[in-house]
């Protein structure tokens, strides 16, 4: 997978996690869960992509 495809996958995954997290967080009265989920997903992608470059 080249770099631009990785960027698109990471952005779509973060947006999806953020939206689903916001919906779930709204249901349980914890709206901050959306950004937390998006940041966690992006952190995972950063660690994964840095480890696979070596």
N, C-alpha and C positions, 0 to 999 in steps of 0.2 A: 504494500500500500504506500503510495507516495505521500509527500508531506501535505499537499492540499486536501487530499481525501481524508487524511487524519484530522486536519483542522475542521472540516465539515462534519465528520462523525462526532468529534468532541463537542462542537458547538450544538449540534442537534441533541446529543445526549444530555448536555447541561440544561438546555431549554426544556427538554422533556422532563428531566428530573425536577427542575424548578417549578414547572407548571403542576406536575403531579403532587409535588410536595406542598405547594400552595393550596391545592384542592384538599388534600388530606389534612393539612394544618388548619384550614378554615373549618373543616368538619369537627375538629376537636378543640377549636378555639386557640390554636397555636400558629398564627399566620407566619411567624418567622421561620417555619420549617421549610418553606420553598427555597429561600436563598441559602439556607444551611445545606439542603440537599444538593443544590447546584454547585456550591463551592466544594462539597465533598466529592462529587463526581469529577469535577475538573482537577482536583488534587490527585485523584486516582489516575486520571489520564496523564497528567504530568509525570508522575512517578513511573507509570508503565512505559511511556514513550522515552523517557530518559534511560531507563534500564535496557530497553531493546536497542538503543543506538550503540551500545558498547560491543 
